[in-house]
Every structure is written in structure tokens, then in C-alpha cells.
Amino acid sequence: MKFRLVASLTLGVILSSTAFAQEFTRTPLPSNHPLVGTWRIELPEQKCFEEYELRTDGTKLSESGQERNEAEFMISLKPSAKGFYKWMDKITKNNGMPDCSGATTPVGHVAENFIRMHSSGSKFLLCEAEDMSSCFAEFTRKR
């Protein structure tokens, strides 16, 4: 299955639903939640990578090009009946440097996406909706 890679995969830049004045309460996750850990995608066309560290306290660190972000997230504890986790992400800190595509993400930016875990637990698809045809990136767990 091929996925269309968007110029930048930085959550704050490309994710589907965005808002600044949205209610947001971060989600602490149990240590055994399948999304806890560090996830990476290689972007060879841009000679770059993106990496997200999802922590049990509901915070995320991300790296893309020169950009470094900190965020709070809300992730469902279990997948929906369609097999997707809903993920909302709010940027709380940004170093102001460009990401892999040359863009920056403003503090306060909120994005909503959906994650479909691979059965191995070692990969996930990042999607705009609870629909496999909306998936645009595949991340791999970093050990």
C-alpha cells in the first residue's frame, strides 16, 4: 500500500482539523498504551526525518528538520469500532525554526487526526479520518 507523503508531516502543519480556541485536556496514558514511545518517519525526498516521543503524561516532543516542538495531546485509550485512535495535538512550545518542509508551527495550534496501529505494534498509519484512504504517513517505533 502506498501512502501519499505530504511535504511536511509535522503535526502542527499538516493535520486536518485545526483551531486555536478549542477546549483541550491532555490525556495521561497507561505505560502499556500502544502509542507510548518514540515514533519516526524517514522523508528521503527532503533528506529529513520526523520523530515524535509520546509520553505517558500526555505530552509529546517532536523533531522535524530544525524545528523542535512540545505539545499536549488527547488520544483515545482504545481504538474505535473502526480500529482508529483519535488524536488531538496542541503545540505548547516551539523553537521557531523550520521543519522538514521549511514551515513552522505556531504555539497554540490544535490538530486532529486518527491513528491506525499495525497488528505488530511496531508501526502506525497517520490518517485524516477514520478511513484507510485518508492515511498519508507510516511511522515506525524507534527502539
Secondary structure as UniProt FT lines:
FT   HELIX           11..14
FT   STRAND          17..19
FT   TURN            31..32
FT   TURN            34..35
FT   STRAND          37..43
FT   HELIX           44..46
FT   STRAND          48..54
FT   TURN            56..57
FT   STRAND          59..64
FT   TURN            65..66
FT   STRAND          67..75
FT   TURN            81..82
FT   STRAND          85..94
FT   TURN            100..101
FT   TURN            107..108
FT   STRAND          110..117
FT   TURN            119..120
FT   STRAND          123..127
FT   HELIX           132..134
FT   STRAND          135..142
//
